[in-house]
Amino acid sequence: MRPHGDDRDTWDITTSVGSTALYVAAARALEAQKPDALAVDPFAEVFCRAVGGDWADVLDPAAGDGTGQGVFGLRSDFGGHFVSFQGARTRYFDAYFARAADAGVDQIVVLAAGLDSRAYRLPWRDGTRVYELDQPQVLDFKRQVLASNGAEPRAERREVAIDLRDDWPAALRDAGFDPTRPSAWIAEGLLIYLPASAQEQLFAGIDDLACPGSWVAVEEGRPMPDEMFRAKQQEERDAGEDGSFFTLVYNEQTAPAQEWFTRHGWDADTTALPDHLARLGRPVAAEDSEAGPMLASISLVTARKV
């Protein structure tokens, strides 16, 4: 998915949405270095080192950017909370897939797959097929990097090279997806890049293709007050960071995911990120800190179609 405009032919892993995927990979790699890591994604480091430069340097504990906060601020207070968030989020969705697999689901759909490596690192049941949907350049980069490092998927992995603004349900079916059999879906780090109308279409597409017994897991965030959001965008522009986070995302929500899926015949449950972090023994960012308001707005939702 590419937000704000139609630049689908100019994708680069080090710019725009590509750089946000690398930032998440770097955070996961830093989480994996902790002795008490909430989740270990060994391929996150592989992606960062494949790109090199600052993205490799950030994995060095001695790396710095002259501010004492580390490369990309990932060793600042905000960055520390972001790394914990990525560890907690990864752990939540890994556990979700384990529950779905235990229930017998063997069709997995990763929407806007980016640098997600679950096809390579989770212990899938025999016969599992993992569909990864994203733009062809994203899938090419991931496949080439992992193949060059000798990585093999632990399930049958099928790439569905498509922009989510196009007819992705048809492309998914063409790739072999069977809507008459239960499936498990994930939308991780995706909804913020979609306007409310596209979120509605995404949820509807999942609902149309998911038969009873299917699962879905979603990360969502409450929109910020409009004035605060515009101020954050202006801060990035003033700092010469046009194309950074707040200029890439939408401050919209079609409906809370639990509410939407419940209306459409799913049993849904929501976990607020601060509660999840607290249960895992990780500090929760103070409300008046830089990270506090953003992380407090995030929820993790799991639903099962009945």
Backbone bond lengths (Angstrom), bond angles and torsions (degrees), N, CA, C in turn:
res aa  C-N    CA-C-N  psi(-1)  N-CA   C-N-CA  omega(-1)  CA-C   N-CA-C  phi
1 M - - - 1.471 - - 1.517 109.10 -
2 R 1.310 115.92 131.29 1.450 121.31 176.79 1.523 108.37 -116.55
3 P 1.315 118.81 119.18 1.453 120.54 -177.71 1.519 112.60 -83.33
4 H 1.330 114.79 160.23 1.467 121.86 167.62 1.522 113.10 52.29
5 G 1.323 116.20 75.01 1.445 118.70 175.83 1.514 111.73 111.56
6 D 1.313 115.32 174.32 1.458 120.34 -175.32 1.517 109.44 -119.09
7 D 1.342 116.38 74.53 1.457 120.62 -179.73 1.517 110.08 -109.35
8 R 1.329 116.33 35.76 1.460 120.24 -172.90 1.530 112.63 -64.36
9 D 1.320 118.81 -16.26 1.452 120.34 -179.17 1.527 113.01 -93.86
10 T 1.320 118.33 3.19 1.461 120.33 -175.84 1.521 111.56 -123.51
11 W 1.308 117.70 29.99 1.457 121.46 -176.74 1.521 111.01 -66.67
12 D 1.332 115.63 141.48 1.456 122.19 177.53 1.516 106.94 -146.03
13 I 1.332 117.07 131.47 1.461 120.92 -176.35 1.526 111.94 -61.95
14 T 1.326 118.32 -22.29 1.463 120.25 -177.15 1.518 113.44 -97.77
15 T 1.331 118.43 2.66 1.457 120.49 -178.95 1.515 110.59 -129.93
16 S 1.332 116.06 161.95 1.457 123.30 173.35 1.521 111.10 48.34
17 V 1.341 117.71 -131.57 1.465 120.87 -176.75 1.522 111.16 -65.28
18 G 1.340 117.13 -28.94 1.461 118.68 176.03 1.512 111.63 -58.28
19 S 1.336 116.62 -42.00 1.460 119.55 -179.12 1.520 111.81 -68.68
20 T 1.329 117.97 -30.27 1.462 119.11 177.03 1.526 109.88 -68.23
21 A 1.342 117.42 -35.74 1.468 119.99 176.39 1.520 110.28 -65.27
22 L 1.324 117.56 -39.79 1.467 120.57 177.35 1.521 111.37 -66.52
23 Y 1.326 116.99 -37.27 1.465 120.64 179.19 1.528 109.74 -61.72
24 V 1.328 116.25 -42.13 1.460 120.31 177.30 1.523 110.18 -65.18
25 A 1.340 117.27 -42.68 1.456 120.13 178.22 1.527 110.89 -60.97
26 A 1.334 116.82 -41.87 1.462 120.01 178.53 1.524 110.97 -61.93
27 A 1.328 116.93 -41.53 1.460 120.41 178.44 1.525 110.97 -63.97
28 R 1.321 117.10 -41.59 1.470 119.81 177.89 1.532 110.81 -64.47
29 A 1.326 116.20 -38.70 1.463 119.42 178.80 1.519 111.12 -65.07
30 L 1.332 116.96 -40.44 1.465 120.27 177.81 1.529 111.17 -66.99
31 E 1.324 117.11 -37.84 1.461 120.08 175.84 1.523 110.33 -60.80
32 A 1.317 116.96 -41.31 1.463 121.35 -177.80 1.522 112.15 -65.07
33 Q 1.339 118.10 -21.50 1.454 121.47 179.02 1.525 112.78 -76.20
34 K 1.331 117.18 -15.43 1.461 120.53 -176.71 1.525 110.77 -74.39
35 P 1.332 117.82 144.57 1.469 119.40 177.57 1.520 112.59 -66.21
36 D 1.333 116.87 -23.43 1.466 121.18 179.54 1.529 110.31 -114.33
37 A 1.333 117.09 40.19 1.464 121.85 -174.93 1.524 111.57 -54.93
38 L 1.330 115.71 135.23 1.462 120.87 177.20 1.520 111.44 -73.93
39 A 1.321 116.52 -27.04 1.462 121.88 177.88 1.521 107.27 -156.68
40 V 1.317 115.90 145.95 1.461 120.83 179.38 1.523 108.63 -121.21
41 D 1.318 114.97 111.59 1.458 121.95 175.24 1.529 106.84 -111.20
42 P 1.345 117.90 95.93 1.471 119.21 -175.60 1.513 113.31 -65.92
43 F 1.332 117.69 -19.09 1.452 120.15 -177.42 1.526 112.42 -83.30
44 A 1.320 117.55 -15.31 1.464 119.97 177.29 1.522 110.19 -60.19
45 E 1.319 116.69 -43.78 1.464 120.30 177.86 1.522 110.78 -65.78
46 V 1.318 117.57 -36.73 1.462 121.71 179.75 1.524 110.61 -58.86
47 F 1.341 117.06 -43.51 1.465 120.16 -179.73 1.525 110.72 -64.72
48 C 1.330 116.53 -44.08 1.470 119.77 -178.45 1.522 111.40 -63.88
49 R 1.315 116.60 -41.63 1.465 119.24 -179.18 1.528 111.30 -71.92
50 A 1.324 117.48 -28.29 1.458 120.03 177.32 1.525 111.19 -65.60
51 V 1.331 116.42 -36.13 1.464 120.58 178.65 1.525 110.32 -76.41
52 G 1.344 116.28 -38.09 1.457 121.14 176.35 1.518 113.15 78.56
53 G 1.321 116.19 -165.72 1.461 121.30 179.85 1.510 111.84 60.08
54 D 1.333 115.97 -138.98 1.458 121.47 -178.95 1.522 111.86 -60.21
55 W 1.342 116.57 -30.65 1.471 119.08 -178.07 1.525 111.30 -68.54
56 A 1.319 118.16 -28.37 1.461 120.80 173.22 1.522 110.66 -83.06
57 D 1.335 115.93 -38.73 1.461 119.80 -178.60 1.523 112.51 -61.14
58 V 1.335 117.17 -31.73 1.455 119.96 -176.27 1.521 111.82 -62.41
59 L 1.323 117.77 -20.33 1.462 121.42 -179.73 1.515 112.75 -81.88
60 D 1.327 116.41 -9.04 1.462 122.32 179.15 1.520 108.65 -87.23
61 P 1.321 119.37 121.13 1.473 120.56 -179.58 1.519 113.40 -55.01
62 A 1.327 117.17 -24.97 1.471 120.08 -179.60 1.516 112.36 -88.75
63 A 1.333 117.32 -1.40 1.457 119.55 -177.24 1.517 110.35 -63.39
64 G 1.323 115.95 142.34 1.455 119.97 179.07 1.503 110.89 -150.39
65 D 1.331 115.21 163.48 1.457 119.36 178.99 1.520 111.64 -122.74
66 G 1.350 115.40 19.24 1.454 119.22 179.32 1.517 113.54 88.10
67 T 1.311 118.37 -5.97 1.460 121.37 -178.69 1.518 111.85 -109.34
68 G 1.337 116.64 -7.08 1.457 119.95 -175.24 1.514 112.55 81.40
69 Q 1.342 117.60 4.13 1.456 120.97 -176.80 1.525 112.30 -104.55
70 G 1.329 117.11 -2.26 1.452 119.05 -179.65 1.512 112.18 82.97
71 V 1.319 115.58 163.15 1.448 121.38 179.37 1.522 109.81 -58.63
72 F 1.339 116.40 132.47 1.465 124.25 179.42 1.535 112.76 61.82
73 G 1.331 116.79 17.02 1.462 118.82 178.18 1.512 114.59 71.79
74 L 1.334 118.28 11.60 1.466 119.46 -175.55 1.523 112.66 -74.93
75 R 1.330 116.95 -6.95 1.462 118.90 174.45 1.532 111.49 -109.16
76 S 1.324 115.46 10.67 1.461 120.28 173.20 1.525 108.84 -81.28
77 D 1.333 116.90 176.47 1.468 120.17 177.36 1.516 110.24 -61.31
78 F 1.340 116.66 -44.65 1.459 120.18 177.89 1.525 110.28 -61.15
79 G 1.342 115.90 -45.94 1.453 119.89 -178.88 1.515 112.49 -61.56
80 G 1.331 116.79 -37.31 1.460 119.80 178.26 1.514 112.04 -62.28
81 H 1.328 116.26 -41.86 1.465 119.54 177.28 1.529 110.50 -67.87
82 F 1.335 116.99 -36.05 1.464 119.95 179.32 1.532 110.31 -65.64
83 V 1.325 117.53 -40.24 1.460 120.92 178.19 1.529 110.20 -62.63
84 S 1.336 116.80 -44.63 1.471 119.78 177.34 1.516 111.22 -62.26
85 F 1.327 116.33 -39.63 1.466 120.80 177.24 1.519 110.72 -58.60
86 Q 1.339 117.17 -45.83 1.456 119.70 -179.85 1.521 111.56 -63.98
87 G 1.328 116.65 -39.62 1.457 119.18 176.82 1.512 111.86 -62.96
88 A 1.332 116.31 -44.00 1.468 121.01 -178.94 1.521 110.93 -67.79
89 R 1.324 116.86 -41.49 1.464 121.10 179.75 1.521 110.40 -64.15
90 T 1.339 116.62 -44.94 1.453 120.63 179.41 1.517 111.02 -61.50
91 R 1.312 116.18 -42.56 1.474 119.92 179.78 1.529 110.82 -62.80
92 Y 1.319 117.01 -41.95 1.466 121.34 -179.80 1.527 110.53 -59.85
93 F 1.336 117.17 -50.12 1.457 119.88 -175.66 1.527 111.99 -73.55
94 D 1.332 118.17 -30.94 1.466 119.58 173.86 1.527 110.39 -62.32
95 A 1.326 116.44 -43.76 1.466 120.72 179.04 1.526 110.92 -65.59
96 Y 1.319 116.36 -36.34 1.468 120.99 176.42 1.526 110.73 -58.88
97 F 1.321 117.04 -47.21 1.463 119.82 -179.67 1.527 111.10 -65.86
98 A 1.325 117.41 -35.06 1.465 119.46 177.34 1.528 110.87 -62.63
99 R 1.335 116.97 -40.60 1.466 120.08 178.60 1.527 111.01 -66.48
100 A 1.334 116.38 -42.25 1.456 119.65 179.28 1.529 110.60 -63.25
101 A 1.331 117.06 -41.80 1.463 120.65 178.91 1.522 110.63 -64.43
102 D 1.338 117.00 -41.70 1.461 120.58 178.13 1.526 111.37 -61.09
103 A 1.353 116.29 -27.77 1.467 120.94 178.03 1.525 112.12 -82.13
104 G 1.332 117.02 0.39 1.453 120.75 176.08 1.513 115.57 97.16
105 V 1.327 117.93 5.11 1.466 120.65 -179.22 1.526 109.60 -75.88
106 D 1.327 116.27 130.54 1.464 119.23 179.44 1.534 112.81 -131.07
107 Q 1.335 117.05 16.18 1.465 121.97 169.61 1.525 107.76 -115.47
108 I 1.320 117.10 116.61 1.459 123.23 -175.86 1.521 108.20 -115.69
109 V 1.337 116.63 133.15 1.466 120.87 -179.96 1.525 108.60 -123.99
110 V 1.323 116.15 117.43 1.468 122.51 179.61 1.526 107.14 -106.33
111 L 1.318 116.19 108.22 1.461 122.04 -177.32 1.525 110.08 -85.36
112 A 1.334 116.52 134.16 1.468 121.12 -175.02 1.527 108.79 50.89
113 A 1.338 115.45 61.20 1.465 121.90 -167.89 1.520 113.31 -61.68
114 G 1.325 117.86 -32.37 1.457 119.19 177.84 1.516 111.50 52.48
115 L 1.340 116.93 -130.07 1.460 122.57 -178.97 1.526 112.02 -99.40
116 D 1.326 116.82 23.38 1.461 121.49 173.64 1.530 108.91 -61.30
117 S 1.328 116.75 131.39 1.470 120.65 -176.63 1.522 112.38 -117.30
118 R 1.322 117.48 19.06 1.466 118.71 -174.54 1.522 113.23 -63.17
119 A 1.326 118.26 -28.94 1.467 119.54 176.60 1.520 111.18 -61.51
120 Y 1.344 116.31 -23.95 1.459 121.56 -176.07 1.525 113.27 -98.89
121 R 1.318 118.38 -20.68 1.465 117.54 -170.21 1.525 115.68 -121.27
122 L 1.335 119.35 -14.22 1.463 119.38 179.69 1.526 110.39 -90.52
123 P 1.342 117.51 149.23 1.470 121.60 -177.85 1.528 111.61 -82.52
124 W 1.320 117.31 78.31 1.456 121.42 -175.51 1.523 111.77 -70.48
125 R 1.323 116.34 149.02 1.460 121.25 174.44 1.524 109.47 -68.48
126 D 1.323 116.33 155.18 1.465 120.76 179.75 1.526 110.20 -57.03
127 G 1.320 115.23 139.03 1.455 120.92 177.43 1.509 115.17 87.13
128 T 1.333 117.06 1.20 1.466 120.02 -179.42 1.527 110.45 -70.84
129 R 1.309 114.89 139.43 1.460 122.19 177.20 1.529 107.83 -120.66
130 V 1.317 116.36 124.96 1.463 122.09 -179.32 1.529 108.63 -108.32
131 Y 1.338 115.90 119.26 1.459 121.76 177.04 1.529 108.24 -98.57
132 E 1.324 116.48 123.89 1.460 121.12 178.05 1.524 108.63 -112.06
133 L 1.328 116.13 118.37 1.464 122.13 -179.46 1.519 109.69 -104.14
134 D 1.305 116.33 125.22 1.467 121.59 173.03 1.523 107.93 -172.73
135 Q 1.316 115.39 177.57 1.449 120.17 178.02 1.526 110.32 -66.30
136 P 1.333 117.53 150.27 1.463 119.64 -174.52 1.516 113.71 -58.92
137 Q 1.344 117.71 -36.08 1.462 119.37 -178.48 1.525 111.28 -64.47
138 V 1.327 116.84 -36.91 1.463 121.34 179.53 1.524 109.85 -64.97
139 L 1.331 115.46 -49.04 1.460 120.41 -178.47 1.526 110.93 -65.10
140 D 1.321 117.34 -37.67 1.465 120.93 178.07 1.523 110.78 -61.98
141 F 1.334 116.29 -47.10 1.463 120.60 -179.51 1.516 110.36 -58.64
142 K 1.315 117.09 -48.75 1.465 120.44 -177.26 1.527 111.23 -63.22
143 R 1.327 116.42 -48.03 1.460 120.12 -178.33 1.526 111.39 -59.67
144 Q 1.328 116.09 -45.32 1.464 119.90 -177.06 1.527 111.63 -66.01
145 V 1.335 116.86 -42.13 1.465 120.06 -179.67 1.527 110.74 -64.56
146 L 1.323 116.61 -46.90 1.457 119.29 -177.08 1.527 111.27 -68.95
147 A 1.333 117.33 -38.36 1.464 119.85 178.25 1.527 110.94 -64.24
148 S 1.332 116.27 -38.98 1.466 119.34 -179.34 1.519 111.91 -68.49
149 N 1.335 116.52 -16.91 1.464 121.49 176.81 1.530 112.00 -102.02
150 G 1.323 116.22 11.72 1.452 120.26 175.57 1.513 115.11 74.92
151 A 1.325 117.97 15.14 1.467 120.74 -178.59 1.522 110.18 -78.97
152 E 1.333 115.29 140.50 1.460 121.45 176.90 1.526 108.55 -124.84
153 P 1.333 118.28 136.02 1.470 119.35 177.73 1.527 111.09 -64.12
154 R 1.335 115.28 150.47 1.462 121.19 -178.22 1.517 111.13 -99.17
155 A 1.315 115.77 10.36 1.460 123.67 173.97 1.517 106.50 -147.06
156 E 1.320 116.81 171.93 1.466 118.96 173.55 1.522 107.89 -73.61
157 R 1.315 116.15 115.65 1.460 121.31 -175.77 1.519 109.14 -102.24
158 R 1.335 115.95 126.65 1.460 120.88 178.27 1.523 109.26 -120.90
159 E 1.304 116.13 122.40 1.459 121.46 177.91 1.526 109.56 -84.37
160 V 1.318 115.81 134.43 1.460 121.82 174.19 1.521 105.86 -119.46
161 A 1.329 115.01 95.80 1.463 121.08 -173.02 1.522 109.22 -82.25
162 I 1.321 115.75 100.07 1.458 119.84 -177.25 1.517 109.71 -159.36
163 D 1.303 116.18 148.60 1.458 122.69 171.26 1.527 107.58 -83.23
164 L 1.300 117.71 134.26 1.458 121.00 -175.34 1.523 113.11 -68.55
165 R 1.326 117.65 -4.19 1.456 119.64 171.79 1.524 111.20 -81.18
166 D 1.340 116.01 -12.83 1.456 121.03 -179.62 1.535 109.49 -95.68
167 D 1.324 117.09 -171.17 1.468 121.47 -174.58 1.528 109.98 -81.19
168 W 1.343 115.41 73.16 1.457 119.27 -177.78 1.534 113.37 -68.19
169 P 1.364 120.87 -32.47 1.472 117.70 176.88 1.525 112.58 -59.28
170 A 1.337 117.63 -41.15 1.459 120.31 178.17 1.521 110.81 -65.27
171 A 1.327 116.95 -41.62 1.465 120.76 179.12 1.522 111.21 -63.48
172 L 1.323 116.39 -37.98 1.463 120.36 179.20 1.527 110.63 -65.46
173 R 1.331 116.54 -44.86 1.465 119.36 177.52 1.530 110.72 -63.00
174 D 1.324 117.39 -40.08 1.461 121.13 179.34 1.528 111.59 -62.78
175 A 1.340 116.40 -27.24 1.464 120.87 179.22 1.526 112.36 -80.72
176 G 1.333 117.34 -2.18 1.456 120.57 176.38 1.510 115.46 112.67
177 F 1.330 117.65 -0.75 1.464 120.16 -179.67 1.531 109.68 -62.92
178 D 1.335 116.04 134.98 1.463 122.71 -178.03 1.527 109.72 -110.12
179 P 1.328 118.82 104.16 1.474 120.64 -177.63 1.522 113.72 -69.87
180 T 1.318 118.68 -7.19 1.466 120.19 178.24 1.520 111.80 -87.47
181 R 1.332 117.26 -5.91 1.469 121.48 179.07 1.522 109.10 -114.31
182 P 1.357 117.53 146.03 1.466 120.34 -178.55 1.529 112.35 -57.46
183 S 1.309 114.68 148.53 1.454 121.85 -177.91 1.524 109.03 -139.71
184 A 1.319 115.84 162.23 1.469 121.84 175.77 1.518 108.32 -127.84
185 W 1.337 116.27 127.67 1.456 123.77 -172.45 1.527 110.15 -116.19
186 I 1.328 115.06 152.48 1.464 119.58 174.40 1.524 109.59 -138.92
187 A 1.335 115.16 135.68 1.467 123.31 171.81 1.526 105.98 -126.61
188 E 1.319 115.69 88.16 1.473 123.16 -175.67 1.519 108.88 -107.43
189 G 1.347 116.05 123.86 1.458 118.82 179.29 1.506 113.43 62.56
190 L 1.317 117.51 30.34 1.461 121.55 -174.65 1.520 113.37 -113.88
191 L 1.327 118.04 -44.75 1.467 120.19 -167.99 1.521 112.90 -60.08
192 I 1.320 118.02 -31.64 1.468 119.63 -178.57 1.525 112.07 -64.62
193 Y 1.329 117.24 -19.54 1.463 120.41 179.89 1.525 112.29 -91.83
194 L 1.331 117.25 6.16 1.458 121.87 -177.88 1.522 111.02 -118.88
195 P 1.331 118.13 136.82 1.468 118.98 169.25 1.528 109.06 -66.93
196 A 1.317 115.98 165.44 1.472 120.12 -175.96 1.521 111.88 -57.35
197 S 1.322 117.77 -38.78 1.468 120.27 -179.04 1.525 111.01 -63.40
198 A 1.329 117.45 -37.78 1.463 120.80 179.46 1.529 111.00 -73.33
199 Q 1.333 117.28 -33.29 1.464 119.73 174.24 1.529 109.82 -61.44
200 E 1.321 116.18 -43.78 1.465 120.86 178.41 1.530 110.27 -59.78
201 Q 1.319 117.46 -44.47 1.457 120.93 179.40 1.524 111.46 -65.03
202 L 1.323 116.93 -37.91 1.460 120.73 178.70 1.528 110.39 -63.73
203 F 1.326 116.71 -50.56 1.468 120.29 179.41 1.530 110.39 -59.04
204 A 1.329 116.75 -43.23 1.464 120.56 -179.50 1.524 110.68 -64.04
205 G 1.323 117.36 -38.67 1.452 120.63 178.25 1.517 111.98 -63.71
206 I 1.331 116.44 -41.17 1.463 120.62 176.27 1.526 110.04 -62.59
207 D 1.321 116.11 -48.09 1.463 120.77 -177.69 1.528 111.40 -60.91
208 D 1.315 117.21 -39.88 1.464 121.25 -179.67 1.528 112.13 -64.15
209 L 1.335 117.17 -35.07 1.457 121.48 -174.55 1.522 113.77 -94.18
210 A 1.316 117.01 -11.19 1.463 121.30 -175.31 1.526 110.48 -96.89
211 C 1.308 116.12 120.78 1.465 120.11 176.51 1.525 109.00 -86.63
212 P 1.347 118.27 167.64 1.469 120.12 175.94 1.534 111.19 -53.48
213 G 1.346 114.76 140.58 1.454 120.41 -175.29 1.513 113.18 94.81
214 S 1.344 116.41 -3.21 1.465 120.90 178.54 1.528 110.84 -84.41
215 W 1.317 115.29 160.73 1.462 123.17 -177.87 1.531 109.81 -124.76
216 V 1.334 115.49 155.00 1.462 120.70 170.96 1.526 108.36 -145.45
217 A 1.328 116.19 143.55 1.465 121.58 175.13 1.519 108.38 -131.20
218 V 1.328 115.41 136.42 1.458 121.93 -171.44 1.524 109.39 -136.75
219 E 1.331 115.78 138.16 1.467 121.01 165.96 1.516 107.30 -100.98
220 E 1.323 116.57 131.19 1.461 119.91 -179.34 1.526 109.64 -138.44
221 G 1.311 114.95 164.55 1.454 120.03 177.54 1.517 110.58 -140.81
222 R 1.318 115.70 140.66 1.472 119.26 175.09 1.524 108.77 -68.16
223 P 1.335 118.00 138.12 1.468 119.82 176.41 1.525 111.51 -60.48
224 M 1.324 115.54 146.03 1.456 121.61 175.12 1.524 108.91 -76.50
225 P 1.331 117.93 159.63 1.460 118.67 169.01 1.524 109.54 -55.00
226 D 1.319 116.54 136.66 1.457 121.37 -172.97 1.530 112.89 -54.78
227 E 1.315 116.08 -41.80 1.464 120.04 -178.25 1.526 110.61 -63.33
228 M 1.340 117.08 -41.05 1.460 121.00 179.36 1.529 110.70 -66.24
229 F 1.332 116.24 -40.41 1.459 120.33 -179.41 1.529 110.71 -63.56
230 R 1.330 117.04 -46.15 1.463 119.94 179.61 1.524 111.17 -63.12
231 A 1.336 116.65 -35.76 1.462 120.14 178.53 1.530 110.59 -64.94
232 K 1.340 117.15 -39.66 1.462 120.83 178.34 1.539 110.52 -64.92
233 Q 1.314 116.24 -40.23 1.463 119.47 176.93 1.525 110.61 -61.31
234 Q 1.339 116.33 -42.87 1.459 120.49 -178.39 1.525 110.75 -66.93
235 E 1.334 117.15 -36.36 1.464 120.87 177.18 1.525 110.28 -58.67
236 E 1.338 116.56 -43.43 1.458 119.88 -179.87 1.530 110.72 -66.25
237 R 1.326 116.44 -41.84 1.472 119.14 179.19 1.527 110.64 -64.03
238 D 1.333 116.45 -42.82 1.464 120.19 -179.26 1.527 111.28 -63.58
239 A 1.335 115.76 -29.69 1.467 120.54 179.60 1.519 112.04 -87.19
240 G 1.355 116.52 5.83 1.461 120.41 -179.07 1.506 112.87 72.00
241 E 1.334 116.10 27.92 1.461 120.65 -176.00 1.518 111.23 -112.64
242 D 1.320 117.19 34.80 1.459 120.08 175.83 1.528 108.19 -60.04
243 G 1.316 117.03 130.82 1.460 120.97 -172.24 1.509 112.11 98.78
244 S 1.348 117.27 1.81 1.455 121.08 174.33 1.528 109.57 -86.57
245 F 1.320 115.66 -169.83 1.464 121.66 -165.50 1.525 114.09 -52.44
246 F 1.327 117.74 -56.25 1.462 119.68 -170.81 1.530 112.93 -72.66
247 T 1.324 117.27 -17.15 1.459 118.65 175.35 1.527 111.60 -89.54
248 L 1.330 117.12 -6.46 1.456 121.06 179.45 1.523 113.44 -98.85
249 V 1.338 116.56 -22.41 1.462 119.53 -170.51 1.522 111.45 -102.32
250 Y 1.345 114.27 165.73 1.452 122.37 174.58 1.521 108.66 -106.47
251 N 1.292 115.69 142.86 1.462 121.49 179.13 1.528 108.44 -101.52
252 E 1.338 116.40 57.57 1.461 121.69 -173.03 1.526 110.08 -137.19
253 Q 1.313 115.28 160.75 1.465 120.92 176.30 1.523 108.68 -152.02
254 T 1.337 116.72 127.87 1.460 119.08 178.69 1.523 110.81 -68.28
255 A 1.342 116.73 -42.90 1.461 124.06 177.22 1.516 106.46 -176.40
256 P 1.321 119.25 152.50 1.468 118.88 172.18 1.525 109.59 -54.12
257 A 1.327 116.50 136.77 1.465 120.43 -173.30 1.522 112.19 -59.05
258 Q 1.342 117.14 -40.25 1.466 118.40 179.54 1.524 110.51 -59.72
259 E 1.317 116.52 -43.39 1.462 120.78 179.59 1.525 110.89 -63.73
260 W 1.328 117.10 -44.90 1.467 120.63 -177.15 1.525 110.75 -63.28
261 F 1.312 116.98 -51.19 1.463 119.42 -175.49 1.530 111.93 -70.85
262 T 1.313 118.04 -32.64 1.464 119.86 175.96 1.520 110.46 -61.87
263 R 1.345 116.25 -41.91 1.468 120.14 177.73 1.518 112.43 -60.88
264 H 1.321 116.47 -24.97 1.457 120.44 -175.77 1.532 112.49 -105.23
265 G 1.302 116.88 21.18 1.457 120.59 170.54 1.511 116.56 90.34
266 W 1.324 117.05 23.64 1.456 121.46 177.42 1.525 109.43 -109.77
267 D 1.324 116.97 150.10 1.462 122.22 167.82 1.522 107.59 -90.51
268 A 1.318 117.50 121.13 1.464 120.80 -172.36 1.517 111.36 -126.79
269 D 1.326 114.66 151.59 1.460 121.94 179.27 1.522 108.80 -140.15
270 T 1.330 116.53 137.26 1.463 122.15 -177.81 1.518 110.57 -115.43
271 T 1.323 116.25 135.71 1.460 122.80 175.24 1.522 108.27 -120.15
272 A 1.322 117.28 119.28 1.460 120.77 176.82 1.532 108.68 -70.39
273 L 1.318 116.81 137.04 1.461 120.44 -177.58 1.528 112.74 -55.78
274 P 1.339 120.25 -44.96 1.471 118.09 179.03 1.524 112.71 -58.54
275 D 1.326 117.92 -37.31 1.461 120.52 177.92 1.528 110.75 -66.08
276 H 1.327 115.82 -40.40 1.468 120.79 179.13 1.527 110.30 -63.70
277 L 1.332 116.90 -44.96 1.460 120.64 178.55 1.522 111.20 -61.52
278 A 1.326 116.76 -43.50 1.463 120.41 -179.21 1.523 111.32 -62.61
279 R 1.335 116.95 -41.92 1.467 120.26 179.09 1.520 111.86 -63.59
280 L 1.339 115.79 -30.23 1.456 120.30 179.85 1.528 112.44 -86.72
281 G 1.313 117.38 0.51 1.452 121.68 177.64 1.513 114.46 79.84
282 R 1.332 116.97 19.50 1.455 120.59 178.04 1.527 110.00 -101.14
283 P 1.338 117.39 145.23 1.467 120.07 -178.87 1.524 112.00 -63.80
284 V 1.304 115.49 145.20 1.457 122.34 177.16 1.525 107.88 -100.29
285 A 1.310 116.91 129.08 1.463 120.69 -177.98 1.524 110.95 -60.31
286 A 1.329 115.81 136.79 1.459 120.68 178.90 1.518 110.86 -62.14
287 E 1.317 116.28 148.11 1.469 120.79 -177.23 1.521 112.47 -58.55
288 D 1.323 116.84 -32.48 1.464 119.74 -176.34 1.531 112.59 -94.76
289 S 1.342 117.76 10.13 1.460 120.74 178.08 1.527 109.72 -88.55
290 E 1.319 116.73 170.59 1.465 120.72 179.48 1.524 110.93 -62.79
291 A 1.325 116.75 -39.78 1.464 120.50 -176.65 1.517 113.10 -83.43
292 G 1.340 117.31 -23.04 1.458 121.32 -171.19 1.518 115.71 -53.62
293 P 1.332 119.09 -57.60 1.469 119.57 -176.07 1.522 113.36 -60.94
294 M 1.340 117.41 -40.51 1.454 119.59 -178.31 1.523 111.11 -66.40
295 L 1.323 117.27 -49.12 1.460 120.14 -177.52 1.532 111.59 -67.68
296 A 1.325 117.00 -32.46 1.463 120.12 178.57 1.522 112.19 -67.59
297 S 1.334 116.67 -20.78 1.463 119.99 -177.51 1.530 112.56 -83.60
298 I 1.334 117.21 -10.31 1.465 121.15 -171.49 1.521 111.31 -90.42
299 S 1.319 115.50 138.37 1.464 122.33 174.29 1.520 109.36 -131.58
300 L 1.333 115.10 153.99 1.454 123.01 178.35 1.532 106.77 -117.38
301 V 1.311 116.96 127.42 1.459 122.11 -170.16 1.524 109.39 -124.25
302 T 1.328 115.92 133.60 1.453 122.35 172.51 1.515 108.95 -122.80
303 A 1.330 116.86 137.70 1.465 120.54 179.33 1.529 109.21 -140.27
304 R 1.337 114.80 150.21 1.467 121.29 177.90 1.525 108.10 -129.34
305 K 1.311 116.49 131.70 1.472 121.20 -177.47 1.520 110.23 -80.71
306 V 1.310 115.73 130.13 1.465 120.24 -176.59 1.522 110.16 -108.76
